[in-house]
Amino acid sequence: MSTTSLTAVPFNRTHVCDNELGYLTEAVRQGFTCGDGPFTRRATELLRELTGAGHALLTTSCTHALEMSAILLDLRPGDEVIMPSFTFVSTANAYALRGAVPVFVDCRPDTLNIDERLIEAAITGRTRAVVVVHYAGVACEMDAVQALADRYGLAVVEDNAHGLGGFYRNRPLGSFGCMAAQSFHATKNVQCGEGGALLLQDAALAARAEIIREKGTDRSRFYRGQVDKYQWIDIGSSYLPSDVLAAMLTAQLESFGSIQARRHTVWQAYHEGLSEWAGDNGVAQPVVPEDRRHPAHLYYLLLPDLHHRQAFLAHLAAAGVQAAFHYQPLHHAVAGLRYGRTAPGGCPVTEHVADRLVRLPLFAGLDDAGVTRVIEAVRGYRVDR
């Protein structure tokens, strides 16, 4: 049978847990489908246990969690926020919406994270914060980033969209800095279709975040009987997800161990099965430093150049394997040029990585036969030397 007659191996397939439909039914039948219901509380506690966060607030997306962080930082027009250029647009959008200027810093050639050695040169008198993104769930150099932020009096925010279940020197990602944003989008290890969370360590900051999440009101305090009426307290928006989504998320978080076990099995099969091929063809595999644990969020390969990246994607598609490239540099984007600025020295590594990177299928439902097909398809490609 030819590969073209086989069902394609999808790039991603949304994972559904055994008890998910039951929880959804329960959420609807209990009659509490708006936010901050029983499942919201259950999911929040599970998330706090996983991340070690002092406080956690579910949100409608990671994007909205980042927007909340920008409000909590009291950013003003012209303030600057340092971040990697190699990230999703939400990382920059959240701060540009407050009038702040995203300052784009290059990434490391090994982990593809923000290069902590280049951050200091990007700091000016207007810098207010540093946002780190743990690419593929492999932690940034957090000790160096935090030491630099402390020296200059800057806030550190984690965009931890990839990193739930990851660790830096035995400390869970999402527990660093003053705030961390999580994603529960359908493409993430744990998902509820669309969703996110804001993690905080400081109680006062968390209390204000709760108000911002509820349209700028203290309605949550009213529901808890702490005030006799609620009113407009601060700026904010509707960042609170439905308890129906929280029911899905509860089921996912309860199954976190089994989800992660399968994802790690797939990740390791790729890493070992493609090692010799990668070496023979000048293709780079993911780098995970010894003091870090990753959550098997994605598996990528770095082809030698754009020509080979495109040819490789076409080769995999012909073999019935759906693969994908990833972020395009924000410092070259139309909005990046309009709203941000690039740090001294530019972002040459980011540009080179963006042209070369390919992500392979990786999801909890990918069976051994699918993994084997992917590995065989990849091995069938040869780089012209």
Secondary structure, DSSP 4 states (H G I P E B T S, - for coil): --GGGSPPB-S------TTHHHHHHHHHHTT--SSSSHHHHHHHHHHHHHH--SEEEEES-HHHHHHHHHHHTT--TT-EEEEESSS-HHHHHHHHTTT-EEEEEPBPTTT-SB-GGGHHHH--TTEEEEEEE-GGGPPP-HHHHHHHHHHHT-EEEEE-TT-TT-EETTEETTSSSSEEEEE--TTSSS--SS-EEEEES-HHHHHHHHHHHBTTB-HHHHHTTSSSS--B-S---B-PPPHHHHHHHHHHHHTHHHHHHHHHHHHHHHHHHTHHHHHHHT-BPP---TTEE-----EEEE-SSHHHHHHHHHHHHHTTB--B--PPPGGGSHHHHHH-EEPTT--HHHHHHHHHEEEEP--TT--HHHHHHHHHHHHT-----
